Amino acid sequence: MKTLRAIAEEAAGGIDTVLDGSLNPEQKHKIEDIVEKAVIKGLLEGQHRAVDAALRCPDADQDLAHKIASEIRRKNDALIANLSSLR
């Protein structure tokens, strides 16, 4: 699986090919940062939706749903900590 930075770099490269002129290194870096932040936000939104879906289980499955939701939140917290340390 690609890292978020690799995805952002690939997207910036794609943007560069669409534009008439070539991006300078500073512009490319700024676009990579914007794309990376958007990917992170999308990833976090997906995780929030997964937690919401897990918590909408029938009453009989609520204990398992809460365990799954807690595990998703723990992974989410670890992701945020790792991404924060990269900055």
Stockholm file with secondary structure:
# STOCKHOLM 1.0

chainA/1-87         MKTLRAIAEEAAGGIDTVLDGSLNPEQKHKIEDIVEKAVIKGLLEGQHRAVDAALRCPDADQDLAHKIASEIRRKNDALIANLSSLR
#=GR chainA/1-87 SS CCCHHHHHHHHHHHHHHHSSSCCCHHHHHHHHHHHHHHHHHHHHHHHHHHHHHHHTSCGGGHHHHHHHHHHHHHHHHHHHHHHHHHC
#=GC SS_cons        CCCHHHHHHHHHHHHHHHSSSCCCHHHHHHHHHHHHHHHHHHHHHHHHHHHHHHHTSCGGGHHHHHHHHHHHHHHHHHHHHHHHHHC
//
